[in-house]
Amino acid sequence: MEALHEIARDLPPSKYDLRIIGRGWPNISGWRVTSRFVSEEELDRALDDSDVVVLPYRQYWQSGIAVRAVERGTSVVGERTEFLSVLMGDEYPGILDDGDSWAQAIELVVDRDDQVHAEYKQLVDESWRHVVAELQ
């Protein structure tokens, strides 16, 4: 919750429309909260409409949201974990170490080019080529 409060405090509301989508989230000042189950289609639309997905909790990999966001070309920001480092690369500006600013990381990934997503898409495409070849 601390990260979400920091983000709302430090990002200009004129530039960012902060939204939380998912069942069980409380109201948080500065964020529009949709606290309900959303369908796969709604989630895809939300990801497509987003510049960045914030992962303010340590067990995010269980939900698959980081991979799903990257697959749809949406940046992610979260604390350094082995999973996020493998997914995005150790030098990805959206990975936070202790003391890093969530707002600064968000602004860095929103303003960067799309190279990480292009590389990820290429790796995924290549990983399926051998599967398709084996099925033929």
N, CA, C and O atoms as a MOPAC input file, in Angstrom:
PM7 MOZYME 1SCF
protein

 N      0.82300 1    -1.19300 1     0.00000 1
 C      0.00000 1     0.00000 1     0.00000 1
 C      0.86500 1     1.25300 1     0.00000 1
 O      0.50100 1     2.27800 1    -0.57800 1
 N      2.00600 1     1.15500 1     0.65200 1
 C      2.91500 1     2.29600 1     0.70800 1
 C      3.33000 1     2.73500 1    -0.70300 1
 O      3.38500 1     3.92900 1    -0.99600 1
 N      3.61900 1     1.76700 1    -1.56500 1
 C      4.02200 1     2.09000 1    -2.93500 1
 C      2.90300 1     2.81800 1    -3.67500 1
 O      3.16600 1     3.77800 1    -4.39900 1
 N      1.66900 1     2.37900 1    -3.50400 1
 C      0.54100 1     3.01300 1    -4.19200 1
 C      0.32600 1     4.43800 1    -3.70000 1
 O      0.01300 1     5.33000 1    -4.48900 1
 N      0.49300 1     4.65400 1    -2.40200 1
 C      0.38000 1     6.01600 1    -1.85400 1
 C      1.51100 1     6.89900 1    -2.40100 1
 O      1.28600 1     8.05700 1    -2.75400 1
 N      2.71500 1     6.34800 1    -2.46800 1
 C      3.85600 1     7.10300 1    -2.99900 1
 C      3.61700 1     7.49600 1    -4.45800 1
 O      3.87400 1     8.63400 1    -4.85100 1
 N      3.13400 1     6.56800 1    -5.23800 1
 C      2.88200 1     6.84200 1    -6.65800 1
 C      1.84900 1     7.94700 1    -6.80400 1
 O      2.05200 1     8.88400 1    -7.57600 1
 N      0.73900 1     7.85100 1    -6.07100 1
 C     -0.31200 1     8.87400 1    -6.14900 1
 C      0.20900 1    10.23600 1    -5.70800 1
 O     -0.19200 1    11.26500 1    -6.25200 1
 N      1.08900 1    10.24100 1    -4.73700 1
 C      1.65900 1    11.49400 1    -4.22900 1
 C      2.62900 1    12.12100 1    -5.22600 1
 O      2.65100 1    13.34100 1    -5.38900 1
 N      3.43300 1    11.28500 1    -5.89400 1
 C      4.55600 1    11.79400 1    -6.67500 1
 C      4.30700 1    11.96600 1    -8.17300 1
 O      5.06800 1    12.66600 1    -8.84200 1
 N      3.27000 1    11.34900 1    -8.70700 1
 C      2.99300 1    11.50600 1   -10.14100 1
 C      1.94500 1    12.59000 1   -10.35000 1
 O      0.96600 1    12.65900 1    -9.60700 1
 N      2.14300 1    13.43100 1   -11.35400 1
 C      1.16900 1    14.51000 1   -11.58800 1
 C     -0.16000 1    13.95200 1   -12.11100 1
 O     -0.17400 1    13.25700 1   -13.12700 1
 N     -1.27500 1    14.24500 1   -11.43300 1
 C     -2.57000 1    13.71600 1   -11.86100 1
 C     -2.99500 1    14.22000 1   -13.23900 1
 O     -3.85000 1    13.61400 1   -13.88500 1
 N     -2.40800 1    15.31800 1   -13.68600 1
 C     -2.73200 1    15.82200 1   -15.02000 1
 C     -2.13200 1    14.94300 1   -16.12000 1
 O     -2.58900 1    14.97300 1   -17.26200 1
 N     -1.11300 1    14.16600 1   -15.77300 1
 C     -0.44000 1    13.30700 1   -16.75600 1
 C     -0.83800 1    11.83900 1   -16.61700 1
 O     -0.82000 1    11.09900 1   -17.60100 1
 N     -1.19700 1    11.40900 1   -15.40400 1
 C     -1.46600 1     9.99300 1   -15.14100 1
 C     -2.86500 1     9.78800 1   -14.57800 1
 O     -3.29400 1    10.49800 1   -13.66900 1
 N     -3.56500 1     8.81000 1   -15.13000 1
 C     -4.86700 1     8.37900 1   -14.64100 1
 C     -4.63300 1     7.05000 1   -13.93000 1
 O     -4.57900 1     6.00200 1   -14.57300 1
 N     -4.49800 1     7.09000 1   -12.63200 1
 C     -4.12400 1     5.90700 1   -11.85300 1
 C     -5.35200 1     5.04300 1   -11.58900 1
 O     -6.35600 1     5.51000 1   -11.05000 1
 N     -5.25200 1     3.76500 1   -11.98300 1
 C     -6.36800 1     2.83800 1   -11.82400 1
 C     -5.89400 1     1.52900 1   -11.21900 1
 O     -4.80200 1     1.04400 1   -11.51200 1
 N     -6.73000 1     0.98200 1   -10.38300 1
 C     -6.52700 1    -0.35300 1    -9.83500 1
 C     -7.73100 1    -1.17700 1   -10.26600 1
 O     -8.88000 1    -0.79400 1   -10.04700 1
 N     -7.44300 1    -2.31300 1   -10.88200 1
 C     -8.52000 1    -3.17500 1   -11.36800 1
 C     -8.32200 1    -4.55900 1   -10.78500 1
 O     -7.29200 1    -5.19400 1   -11.01500 1
 N     -9.29200 1    -5.02300 1   -10.04200 1
 C     -9.23600 1    -6.36700 1    -9.48300 1
 C    -10.00200 1    -6.47000 1    -8.18600 1
 O    -10.15000 1    -5.49600 1    -7.44800 1
 N    -10.47200 1    -7.63100 1    -7.93000 1
 C    -11.29300 1    -7.89700 1    -6.75800 1
 C    -10.48900 1    -7.73800 1    -5.46500 1
 O     -9.34100 1    -8.17200 1    -5.37300 1
 N    -11.12200 1    -7.10400 1    -4.46700 1
 C    -10.55400 1    -7.06000 1    -3.12500 1
 C     -9.70700 1    -5.84700 1    -2.79200 1
 O     -9.20900 1    -5.74600 1    -1.67100 1
 N     -9.52500 1    -4.92000 1    -3.72500 1
 C     -8.69800 1    -3.74600 1    -3.42400 1
 C     -9.52800 1    -2.70300 1    -2.69500 1
 O    -10.67700 1    -2.45900 1    -3.06300 1
 N     -8.96000 1    -2.08700 1    -1.66600 1
 C     -9.66500 1    -1.00100 1    -0.96500 1
 C     -9.55300 1     0.30000 1    -1.76300 1
 O     -8.76500 1     0.39500 1    -2.70400 1
 N    -10.34100 1     1.28800 1    -1.38300 1
 C    -10.19200 1     2.61300 1    -1.97400 1
 C     -8.86500 1     3.19400 1    -1.51100 1
 O     -8.51100 1     3.10400 1    -0.33500 1
 N     -8.13600 1     3.79100 1    -2.44800 1
 C     -6.83900 1     4.38800 1    -2.15000 1
 C     -6.84000 1     5.78300 1    -2.74600 1
 O     -7.11200 1     5.95200 1    -3.93400 1
 N     -6.54600 1     6.75900 1    -1.94900 1
 C     -6.54300 1     8.14400 1    -2.39400 1
 C     -5.65300 1     8.31800 1    -3.62200 1
 O     -4.50500 1     7.87500 1    -3.63800 1
 N     -6.19800 1     8.97000 1    -4.64900 1
 C     -5.45200 1     9.23500 1    -5.87500 1
 C     -5.62600 1     8.16900 1    -6.94700 1
 O     -5.16300 1     8.34500 1    -8.07400 1
 N     -6.29000 1     7.06200 1    -6.61100 1
 C     -6.49100 1     5.95100 1    -7.54500 1
 C     -7.99200 1     5.73700 1    -7.76700 1
 O     -8.79700 1     5.88500 1    -6.84700 1
 N     -8.34800 1     5.38700 1    -9.00200 1
 C     -9.71100 1     4.92300 1    -9.28800 1
 C     -9.68900 1     3.40600 1    -9.15100 1
 O     -8.94900 1     2.72600 1    -9.86200 1
 N    -10.49000 1     2.88100 1    -8.24700 1
 C    -10.46200 1     1.45400 1    -7.95200 1
 C    -11.71100 1     0.77300 1    -8.51000 1
 O    -12.83900 1     1.18000 1    -8.23300 1
 N    -11.48200 1    -0.26900 1    -9.29900 1
 C    -12.54100 1    -1.15400 1    -9.75800 1
 C    -12.33800 1    -2.45600 1    -9.00400 1
 O    -11.57000 1    -3.31500 1    -9.43600 1
 N    -13.02000 1    -2.60400 1    -7.88600 1
 C    -12.81900 1    -3.75400 1    -7.00900 1
 C    -13.85300 1    -4.82500 1    -7.34000 1
 O    -14.83000 1    -5.01400 1    -6.61400 1
 N    -13.62000 1    -5.51500 1    -8.44100 1
 C    -14.48700 1    -6.61500 1    -8.84100 1
 C    -13.72100 1    -7.50700 1    -9.80600 1
 O    -12.67600 1    -7.12600 1   -10.33200 1
 N    -14.24900 1    -8.67800 1   -10.02300 1
 C    -13.67300 1    -9.57500 1   -11.00700 1
 C    -13.85800 1    -8.94900 1   -12.38800 1
 O    -14.93500 1    -8.43800 1   -12.69400 1
 N    -12.83100 1    -8.98400 1   -13.21300 1
 C    -12.95700 1    -8.51500 1   -14.58500 1
 C    -12.71400 1    -9.69800 1   -15.52400 1
 O    -11.88800 1   -10.56800 1   -15.24800 1
 N    -13.44100 1    -9.71300 1   -16.62500 1
 C    -13.32100 1   -10.79800 1   -17.59500 1
 C    -11.97000 1   -10.71300 1   -18.30400 1
 O    -11.26900 1    -9.70500 1   -18.21800 1
 N    -11.62600 1   -11.78200 1   -18.99800 1
 C    -10.38800 1   -11.80300 1   -19.78000 1
 C    -10.38400 1   -10.66200 1   -20.79800 1
 O     -9.36400 1    -9.99700 1   -20.97900 1
 N    -11.50100 1   -10.43700 1   -21.45200 1
 C    -11.59300 1    -9.35100 1   -22.44500 1
 C    -11.40100 1    -7.98700 1   -21.79900 1
 O    -10.69500 1    -7.13900 1   -22.34400 1
 N    -12.01900 1    -7.76800 1   -20.64600 1
 C    -11.85900 1    -6.49600 1   -19.94000 1
 C    -10.41300 1    -6.29000 1   -19.51400 1
 O     -9.88200 1    -5.18300 1   -19.61000 1
 N     -9.77700 1    -7.35900 1   -19.04200 1
 C     -8.38300 1    -7.25600 1   -18.62600 1
 C     -7.49500 1    -6.92700 1   -19.82100 1
 O     -6.60900 1    -6.08000 1   -19.71500 1
 N     -7.72000 1    -7.58200 1   -20.94600 1
 C     -6.93500 1    -7.28700 1   -22.14700 1
 C     -7.11400 1    -5.83300 1   -22.58100 1
 O     -6.14400 1    -5.16800 1   -22.94200 1
 N     -8.34900 1    -5.34400 1   -22.54500 1
 C     -8.59300 1    -3.93600 1   -22.91700 1
 C     -7.88800 1    -2.99600 1   -21.94600 1
 O     -7.29800 1    -2.00000 1   -22.36300 1
 N     -7.94500 1    -3.30700 1   -20.65800 1
 C     -7.28100 1    -2.46200 1   -19.65600 1
 C     -5.77400 1    -2.45500 1   -19.88100 1
 O     -5.14000 1    -1.40300 1   -19.79000 1
 N     -5.19400 1    -3.61900 1   -20.17500 1
 C     -3.75300 1    -3.68100 1   -20.44800 1
 C     -3.40400 1    -2.89600 1   -21.70200 1
 O     -2.41000 1    -2.17100 1   -21.73000 1
 N     -4.21900 1    -3.04100 1   -22.73500 1
 C     -3.96500 1    -2.32800 1   -23.98600 1
 C     -4.06900 1    -0.81500 1   -23.81200 1
 O     -3.37600 1    -0.05800 1   -24.49200 1
 N     -4.92700 1    -0.38400 1   -22.90800 1
 C     -5.12700 1     1.05100 1   -22.67700 1
 C     -4.11900 1     1.64400 1   -21.70500 1
 O     -4.07100 1     2.86000 1   -21.52300 1
 N     -3.31300 1     0.79000 1   -21.08000 1
 C     -2.38400 1     1.24600 1   -20.04100 1
 C     -0.99100 1     1.49100 1   -20.59600 1
 O     -0.55100 1     0.82300 1   -21.53200 1
 N     -0.30800 1     2.45400 1   -20.00800 1
 C      1.09600 1     2.69300 1   -20.32900 1
 C      2.00200 1     1.81400 1   -19.49200 1
 O      3.09700 1     1.44800 1   -19.91900 1
 N      1.53600 1     1.47500 1   -18.28900 1
 C      2.36300 1     0.68800 1   -17.37200 1
 C      1.47000 1    -0.04600 1   -16.37900 1
 O      0.41800 1     0.44800 1   -15.97600 1
 N      1.91600 1    -1.23300 1   -15.99900 1
 C      1.27200 1    -1.99400 1   -14.93200 1
 C      2.22100 1    -1.98400 1   -13.73800 1
 O      3.39100 1    -2.34900 1   -13.85900 1
 N      1.71000 1    -1.56400 1   -12.59300 1
 C      2.49600 1    -1.50500 1   -11.36600 1
 C      2.28000 1    -2.80800 1   -10.60400 1
 O      1.14800 1    -3.25900 1   -10.42900 1
 N      3.37200 1    -3.40100 1   -10.15700 1
 C      3.33800 1    -4.64700 1    -9.38400 1
 C      3.75500 1    -4.33000 1    -7.95100 1
 O      4.91200 1    -4.53500 1    -7.58600 1
 N      2.81600 1    -3.82800 1    -7.12800 1
 C      3.18800 1    -3.35400 1    -5.79200 1
 C      3.27000 1    -4.44600 1    -4.73600 1
 O      3.35800 1    -4.15400 1    -3.54300 1
 N      3.24200 1    -5.68800 1    -5.16500 1
 C      3.29200 1    -6.80400 1    -4.22300 1
 C      4.31200 1    -7.83000 1    -4.70700 1
 O      4.63100 1    -7.86500 1    -5.89500 1
 N      4.82500 1    -8.66100 1    -3.81100 1
 C      5.94900 1    -9.55500 1    -4.12600 1
 C      5.52600 1   -10.83400 1    -4.84400 1
 O      6.35200 1   -11.42700 1    -5.53900 1
 N      4.31000 1   -11.27600 1    -4.71400 1
 C      3.88300 1   -12.55200 1    -5.29200 1
 C      3.11100 1   -12.35800 1    -6.61100 1
 O      2.25900 1   -13.18000 1    -6.94600 1
 N      3.39400 1   -11.29800 1    -7.34800 1
 C      2.66300 1   -10.98200 1    -8.57700 1
 C      2.77200 1   -12.07100 1    -9.63100 1
 O      1.85700 1   -12.23600 1   -10.43800 1
 N      3.85600 1   -12.80900 1    -9.64100 1
 C      4.08400 1   -13.82100 1   -10.66600 1
 C      3.02700 1   -14.90100 1   -10.62500 1
 O      2.79900 1   -15.56700 1   -11.63500 1
 N      2.37000 1   -15.10100 1    -9.48400 1
 C      1.32200 1   -16.11400 1    -9.38600 1
 C      0.12300 1   -15.75800 1   -10.26500 1
 O     -0.56100 1   -16.65100 1   -10.76300 1
 N     -0.13200 1   -14.49400 1   -10.45500 1
 C     -1.29100 1   -14.07400 1   -11.24700 1
 C     -1.00200 1   -14.06900 1   -12.74400 1
 O     -1.93300 1   -14.07400 1   -13.54900 1
 N      0.25700 1   -14.06100 1   -13.12400 1
 C      0.60800 1   -14.01000 1   -14.54100 1
 C      0.48000 1   -12.62700 1   -15.14500 1
 O      0.65100 1   -12.46900 1   -16.35400 1
 N      0.18500 1   -11.62200 1   -14.33800 1
 C     -0.08000 1   -10.28700 1   -14.87400 1
 C      1.14200 1    -9.65200 1   -15.51800 1
 O      1.00000 1    -8.92600 1   -16.50200 1
 N      2.33300 1    -9.90000 1   -14.99800 1
 C      3.53100 1    -9.29600 1   -15.58500 1
 C      3.75700 1    -9.82900 1   -16.99600 1
 O      4.00300 1    -9.05400 1   -17.92100 1
 N      3.67700 1   -11.12900 1   -17.16300 1
 C      3.87100 1   -11.72700 1   -18.49400 1
 C      2.76800 1   -11.27600 1   -19.43700 1
 O      3.02900 1   -10.93000 1   -20.58900 1
 N      1.56000 1   -11.28100 1   -18.95400 1
 C      0.44000 1   -10.86600 1   -19.79900 1
 C      0.59700 1    -9.41700 1   -20.26200 1
 O      0.32400 1    -9.10000 1   -21.42000 1
 N      1.03000 1    -8.55300 1   -19.36900 1
 C      1.24200 1    -7.15300 1   -19.74100 1
 C      2.31500 1    -7.04500 1   -20.81600 1
 O      2.11900 1    -6.36700 1   -21.82600 1
 N      3.43900 1    -7.70400 1   -20.60600 1
 C      4.54300 1    -7.62400 1   -21.57100 1
 C      4.11900 1    -8.20400 1   -22.91600 1
 O      4.46700 1    -7.66100 1   -23.96400 1
 N      3.38000 1    -9.28800 1   -22.89100 1
 C      2.90000 1    -9.88000 1   -24.14900 1
 C      2.02900 1    -8.91000 1   -24.93100 1
 O      1.98800 1    -8.96500 1   -26.16000 1
 N      1.34600 1    -8.03900 1   -24.24400 1
 C      0.46300 1    -7.07200 1   -24.90600 1
 C      1.17200 1    -5.73900 1   -25.16100 1
 O      0.55100 1    -4.79100 1   -25.64300 1
 N      2.46400 1    -5.66200 1   -24.84100 1
 C      3.23100 1    -4.45600 1   -25.10700 1
 C      3.11500 1    -3.39000 1   -24.04300 1
 O      3.42500 1    -2.22500 1   -24.29400 1
 N      2.67400 1    -3.77100 1   -22.86000 1
 C      2.52000 1    -2.82500 1   -21.75800 1
 C      3.68500 1    -2.99200 1   -20.78600 1
 O      4.01000 1    -4.10800 1   -20.38100 1
 N      4.29900 1    -1.89400 1   -20.42300 1
 C      5.43600 1    -1.91700 1   -19.50400 1
 C      4.99700 1    -2.32300 1   -18.11000 1
 O      3.82500 1    -2.19300 1   -17.75500 1
 N      5.93800 1    -2.81200 1   -17.32900 1
 C      5.67600 1    -3.16400 1   -15.93000 1
 C      6.71400 1    -2.49000 1   -15.03500 1
 O      7.83700 1    -2.21300 1   -15.45600 1
 N      6.31200 1    -2.23600 1   -13.80500 1
 C      7.21000 1    -1.69000 1   -12.79500 1
 C      6.99100 1    -2.49500 1   -11.52300 1
 O      5.85800 1    -2.68300 1   -11.08000 1
 N      8.08900 1    -2.96900 1   -10.93800 1
 C      7.98700 1    -3.72500 1    -9.69700 1
 C      9.33200 1    -3.83700 1    -9.01700 1
 O     10.36800 1    -3.49800 1    -9.58900 1
 N      9.30100 1    -4.32100 1    -7.78000 1
 C     10.53800 1    -4.53400 1    -7.03300 1
 C     11.34000 1    -5.65300 1    -7.68000 1
 O     10.78300 1    -6.55500 1    -8.30600 1
 N     12.64900 1    -5.58000 1    -7.52000 1
 C     13.53300 1    -6.58700 1    -8.11500 1
 C     13.23600 1    -7.97100 1    -7.53900 1
 O     13.29900 1    -8.19400 1    -6.33000 1
 N     12.91700 1    -8.87300 1    -8.43100 1
 C     12.78600 1   -10.29400 1    -8.11200 1
 C     13.50700 1   -11.04300 1    -9.22400 1
 O     13.75100 1   -10.49000 1   -10.29700 1
 N     13.84100 1   -12.28300 1    -8.97100 1
 C     14.48500 1   -13.08500 1   -10.00900 1
 C     13.57200 1   -13.19200 1   -11.22800 1
 O     14.03900 1   -13.10200 1   -12.36300 1
 N     12.28300 1   -13.38300 1   -11.00100 1
 C     11.32800 1   -13.51400 1   -12.09400 1
 C     11.31700 1   -12.27400 1   -12.97700 1
 O     11.40600 1   -12.38200 1   -14.20000 1
 N     11.20800 1   -11.09800 1   -12.36700 1
 C     11.13600 1    -9.85800 1   -13.14500 1
 C     12.46200 1    -9.58100 1   -13.84900 1
 O     12.46900 1    -9.06300 1   -14.96600 1
 N     13.57700 1    -9.91600 1   -13.21400 1
 C     14.88800 1    -9.73300 1   -13.85100 1
 C     15.03300 1   -10.62200 1   -15.08400 1
 O     15.56600 1   -10.18700 1   -16.10400 1
 N     14.56300 1   -11.86300 1   -14.99300 1
 C     14.62500 1   -12.76500 1   -16.14400 1
 C     13.67500 1   -12.28400 1   -17.23700 1
 O     14.02800 1   -12.28100 1   -18.41600 1
 N     12.48800 1   -11.88400 1   -16.84500 1
 C     11.48100 1   -11.44400 1   -17.80900 1
 C     11.90700 1   -10.18300 1   -18.55300 1
 O     11.77600 1   -10.11000 1   -19.77400 1
 N     12.41700 1    -9.19200 1   -17.82600 1
 C     12.66900 1    -7.88200 1   -18.42000 1
 C     14.14900 1    -7.57000 1   -18.62900 1
 O     14.47600 1    -6.64200 1   -19.36900 1
 N     15.04000 1    -8.31300 1   -18.00300 1
 C     16.46100 1    -8.01300 1   -18.07400 1
 C     16.88400 1    -7.21300 1   -16.85400 1
 O     16.14100 1    -6.35600 1   -16.37700 1
 N     18.07300 1    -7.49200 1   -16.35400 1
 C     18.55000 1    -6.86200 1   -15.11500 1
 C     18.60800 1    -5.33900 1   -15.16900 1
 O     18.44400 1    -4.67600 1   -14.14500 1
 N     18.83600 1    -4.78900 1   -16.33700 1
 C     19.01000 1    -3.33400 1   -16.45100 1
 C     17.71700 1    -2.59900 1   -16.80100 1
 O     17.74000 1    -1.38700 1   -17.01400 1
 N     16.61600 1    -3.29500 1   -16.86300 1
 C     15.32700 1    -2.68200 1   -17.18700 1
 C     15.00000 1    -1.60000 1   -16.16000 1
 O     15.06500 1    -1.86400 1   -14.95900 1
 N     14.65100 1    -0.39700 1   -16.59800 1
 C     14.43900 1     0.71500 1   -15.65600 1
 C     13.19000 1     0.58700 1   -14.79600 1
 O     13.00000 1     1.37500 1   -13.87000 1
 N     12.33800 1    -0.38500 1   -15.08100 1
 C     11.13700 1    -0.58400 1   -14.28100 1
 C     11.32900 1    -1.51600 1   -13.11000 1
 O     10.37200 1    -1.83000 1   -12.40100 1
 N     12.57000 1    -1.96900 1   -12.89200 1
 C     12.87100 1    -2.82600 1   -11.74400 1
 C     13.44800 1    -1.95400 1   -10.63500 1
 O     14.45500 1    -1.27200 1   -10.82700 1
 N     12.80600 1    -1.98500 1    -9.48200 1
 C     13.22400 1    -1.14200 1    -8.36500 1
 C     14.05100 1    -1.91400 1    -7.35700 1
 O     13.73100 1    -3.04800 1    -7.00100 1
 N     15.10800 1    -1.28600 1    -6.90900 1
 C     15.88500 1    -1.77000 1    -5.77900 1
 C     15.48400 1    -0.96100 1    -4.55700 1
 O     14.78500 1     0.04400 1    -4.68600 1
 N     15.91300 1    -1.38000 1    -3.37500 1
 C     15.57800 1    -0.66500 1    -2.14400 1
 C     15.89700 1     0.81600 1    -2.28800 1
 O     16.99000 1     1.19000 1    -2.71500 1
 N     14.94400 1     1.64300 1    -1.93100 1
 C     15.15500 1     3.07900 1    -1.94600 1
 C     14.84100 1     3.75700 1    -3.26100 1
 O     14.79900 1     4.98600 1    -3.31700 1
 N     14.61500 1     2.98300 1    -4.34200 1
 C     14.27500 1     3.58600 1    -5.63900 1
 C     12.86700 1     4.17300 1    -5.60000 1
 O     12.02200 1     3.75200 1    -4.81000 1
 N     12.63900 1     5.13700 1    -6.45400 1
 C     11.35200 1     5.82000 1    -6.53200 1
 C     10.41900 1     5.10800 1    -7.51000 1
 O     10.75900 1     4.90500 1    -8.67500 1
 N      9.24400 1     4.73400 1    -7.02100 1
 C      8.23800 1     4.12000 1    -7.89400 1
 C      7.83700 1     5.09200 1    -9.00000 1
 O      7.74000 1     4.70200 1   -10.16400 1
 N      7.60800 1     6.33400 1    -8.64900 1
 C      7.18500 1     7.32300 1    -9.64100 1
 C      8.25400 1     7.52100 1   -10.71400 1
 O      7.93000 1     7.60500 1   -11.89900 1
 N      9.50300 1     7.59500 1   -10.31900 1
 C     10.59000 1     7.76100 1   -11.28800 1
 C     10.68100 1     6.55100 1   -12.21300 1
 O     10.88100 1     6.71100 1   -13.41600 1
 N     10.53900 1     5.35000 1   -11.67200 1
 C     10.58100 1     4.14300 1   -12.50300 1
 C      9.43200 1     4.13700 1   -13.49900 1
 O      9.61800 1     3.75700 1   -14.65500 1
 N      8.24900 1     4.55200 1   -13.06700 1
 C      7.10100 1     4.62300 1   -13.97200 1
 C      7.38500 1     5.58900 1   -15.10300 1
 O      7.14700 1     5.27500 1   -16.26900 1
 N      7.89400 1     6.76800 1   -14.76400 1
 C      8.17500 1     7.75900 1   -15.80600 1
 C      9.26800 1     7.27300 1   -16.76400 1
 O      9.20600 1     7.55800 1   -17.96000 1
 N     10.24900 1     6.55500 1   -16.26300 1
 C     11.30400 1     6.03200 1   -17.13100 1
 C     10.76100 1     5.02200 1   -18.13900 1
 O     11.12300 1     5.07400 1   -19.31400 1
 N      9.90500 1     4.11400 1   -17.70200 1
 C      9.40500 1     3.10600 1   -18.64100 1
 C      8.35000 1     3.66800 1   -19.58300 1
 O      8.22100 1     3.20200 1   -20.71500 1
 N      7.59900 1     4.66000 1   -19.13200 1
 C      6.60100 1     5.27400 1   -20.01300 1
 C      7.29400 1     6.05300 1   -21.12700 1
 O      6.80200 1     6.09200 1   -22.25500 1
 N      8.42500 1     6.66900 1   -20.81900 1
 C      9.12500 1     7.50800 1   -21.79200 1
 C     10.14400 1     6.75800 1   -22.64900 1
 O     10.74900 1     7.36100 1   -23.53500 1
 N     10.35000 1     5.47100 1   -22.41400 1
 C     11.39200 1     4.73700 1   -23.13700 1
 C     10.86300 1     4.18200 1   -24.46200 1
 O      9.66800 1     4.24400 1   -24.75400 1
 N     11.79300 1     3.63800 1   -25.25300 1
 C     11.36700 1     3.00200 1   -26.49800 1
 C     10.83300 1     1.60100 1   -26.19800 1
 O     10.84200 1     1.16100 1   -25.04900 1
 N     10.37600 1     0.91600 1   -27.21900 1
 C      9.71700 1    -0.36800 1   -27.04100 1
 C     10.64500 1    -1.55300 1   -27.28800 1
 O     10.16700 1    -2.63500 1   -27.62900 1
 N     11.94000 1    -1.38300 1   -27.12700 1
 C     12.90500 1    -2.43600 1   -27.42900 1
 C     12.70800 1    -3.68800 1   -26.58700 1
 O     12.81800 1    -4.79900 1   -27.10700 1
 N     12.42400 1    -3.53500 1   -25.31100 1
 C     12.23900 1    -4.69700 1   -24.44100 1
 C     11.08500 1    -5.55400 1   -24.94300 1
 O     11.19100 1    -6.77900 1   -24.99600 1
 N      9.99100 1    -4.91000 1   -25.30800 1
 C      8.83800 1    -5.66800 1   -25.78000 1
 C      9.11500 1    -6.33400 1   -27.12500 1
 O      8.66500 1    -7.45400 1   -27.36900 1
 N      9.83800 1    -5.66400 1   -27.98100 1
 C     10.19400 1    -6.25900 1   -29.27500 1
 C     11.07800 1    -7.47900 1   -29.07000 1
 O     10.88200 1    -8.49800 1   -29.73200 1
 N     12.04400 1    -7.39500 1   -28.16900 1
 C     12.91900 1    -8.53400 1   -27.88600 1
 C     12.13500 1    -9.68400 1   -27.26400 1
 O     12.36200 1   -10.84300 1   -27.61000 1
 N     11.21900 1    -9.37900 1   -26.35700 1
 C     10.41000 1   -10.41800 1   -25.73100 1
 C      9.55600 1   -11.12200 1   -26.77700 1
 O      9.48100 1   -12.35000 1   -26.79500 1
 N      8.91400 1   -10.35300 1   -27.64600 1
 C      8.07500 1   -10.93800 1   -28.69300 1
 C      8.90800 1   -11.83700 1   -29.59600 1
 O      8.45700 1   -12.91700 1   -29.97500 1
 N     10.10300 1   -11.41200 1   -29.94200 1
 C     10.97900 1   -12.21600 1   -30.78700 1
 C     11.34200 1   -13.52800 1   -30.08500 1
 O     11.31200 1   -14.58700 1   -30.71300 1
 N     11.68000 1   -13.47500 1   -28.81400 1
 C     12.00900 1   -14.68800 1   -28.06500 1
 C     10.82400 1   -15.65300 1   -28.00200 1
 O     10.99500 1   -16.86300 1   -28.15700 1
 N      9.62600 1   -15.11700 1   -27.77400 1
 C      8.43500 1   -15.96300 1   -27.72500 1
 C      8.18600 1   -16.59800 1   -29.09100 1
 O      7.92000 1   -17.79600 1   -29.18400 1
 N      8.27100 1   -15.79700 1   -30.14300 1
 C      8.06900 1   -16.33900 1   -31.49100 1
 C      9.07300 1   -17.43600 1   -31.80000 1
 O      8.70800 1   -18.47700 1   -32.34500 1
 N     10.33700 1   -17.20900 1   -31.45400 1
 C     11.37900 1   -18.21500 1   -31.69900 1
 C     11.14500 1   -19.48100 1   -30.87900 1
 O     11.40500 1   -20.58600 1   -31.35600 1
 N     10.66000 1   -19.32700 1   -29.65200 1
 C     10.44500 1   -20.49600 1   -28.80000 1
 C      9.35400 1   -21.40000 1   -29.35500 1
 O      9.37000 1   -22.60800 1   -29.11800 1
 N      8.41000 1   -20.83000 1   -30.08800 1
 C      7.33800 1   -21.63600 1   -30.66300 1
 C      7.71400 1   -22.25800 1   -31.99900 1
 O      7.06800 1   -23.21400 1   -32.42800 1
 N      8.71900 1   -21.75500 1   -32.65400 1
 C      9.09300 1   -22.29400 1   -33.97200 1
 C      9.45400 1   -23.77000 1   -33.89800 1
 O      9.05800 1   -24.54400 1   -34.76900 1
 N     10.19200 1   -24.16900 1   -32.88200 1
 C     10.57300 1   -25.58500 1   -32.77800 1
 C      9.36800 1   -26.46800 1   -32.45700 1
 O      9.31000 1   -27.61900 1   -32.89100 1
 N      8.40400 1   -25.93400 1   -31.69800 1
 C      7.18000 1   -26.69200 1   -31.39100 1
 C      6.37900 1   -26.91900 1   -32.66400 1
 O      5.92200 1   -28.03000 1   -32.93000 1
 N      6.21300 1   -25.86600 1   -33.44500 1
 C      5.46000 1   -25.97700 1   -34.70800 1
 C      6.17300 1   -26.93500 1   -35.65200 1
 O      5.53200 1   -27.75600 1   -36.30800 1
 N      7.48700 1   -26.83300 1   -35.72200 1
 C      8.27200 1   -27.70900 1   -36.61100 1
 C      8.09400 1   -29.18900 1   -36.20600 1
 O      7.99400 1   -30.06100 1   -37.06900 1
 N      8.05700 1   -29.45900 1   -34.90300 1
 C      7.88900 1   -30.82900 1   -34.43400 1
 C      6.49400 1   -31.36800 1   -34.74000 1
 O      6.32600 1   -32.57000 1   -34.94700 1
 N      5.50200 1   -30.49500 1   -34.77000 1
 C      4.13400 1   -30.91900 1   -35.03700 1
 C      3.88600 1   -31.17700 1   -36.53600 1
 O      2.91900 1   -31.83900 1   -36.91200 1
 N      4.75400 1   -30.65700 1   -37.35300 1
 C      4.53600 1   -30.80900 1   -38.80700 1
 C      5.06600 1   -32.09800 1   -39.32500 1
 O      4.96100 1   -32.37400 1   -40.52000 1

